[in-house]
Amino acid sequence: MIRPILIHPDPRLKKICDPVGQITDDLRRLADDMLATMYDAPGIGLAAPQVGVIKRMIVMDCEKEPDSKARPIAMLNPEVVWSSEDISTYEEGCLSLPNQFADIERPASVKVRWMGMDGKQEEELFSGLWATCVQHEIDHLDGKLFIDYLRPLKRQMITRKLEKLKRDKARETGSRV
């Protein structure tokens, strides 16, 4: 099921998420829904708070080549356990900040540990776009958005644009923001 994606500024996007304890059918359904929502958007990553669930869970798939096989990953309680000193810069965007982009510097490689949907601990070294994406999504679990890395004026400009977007959408649908 495709879930609605929260748009900044929504206070749920700034919350620190609760750890996932037990893997349940509801959690498995959430992972499937998040992947469907991410692919539909289209995006390469999505964190649970972006669909209004304040749990430490992310999904991602950074395979972008048309002839490459999809590689969906669902991570529970992901944490960066090692970061490279090398830095890379990517132009980041976010499904919760539509049509907003900025160059963000992050470690070029990271080792991440998480619990898989089967309950087993996993660990992997990510680099390139995968490293940027996993760091971006883990930030969401700590209530941090990519615009938090920007200077205050740029951050305020983006926030104002998105507030206007939300007001305009509310007017179109006759709902309240």
Secondary structure, DSSP 8 states (H G I E B T S, - for coil): -------SS-GGGGS--B---S--HHHHHHHHHHHHHHHHTT-SEEEGGGGT--BSEEEE-----TTS----EEEEEEEEEEE-S-EEEEEEEETTEEEEEEEEEEESEEEEEEE-TTS-EEEEEEEHHHHHHHHHHHHHHTT--GGGGS-HHHHHHHHHHHHHHHHHHHHHHT---
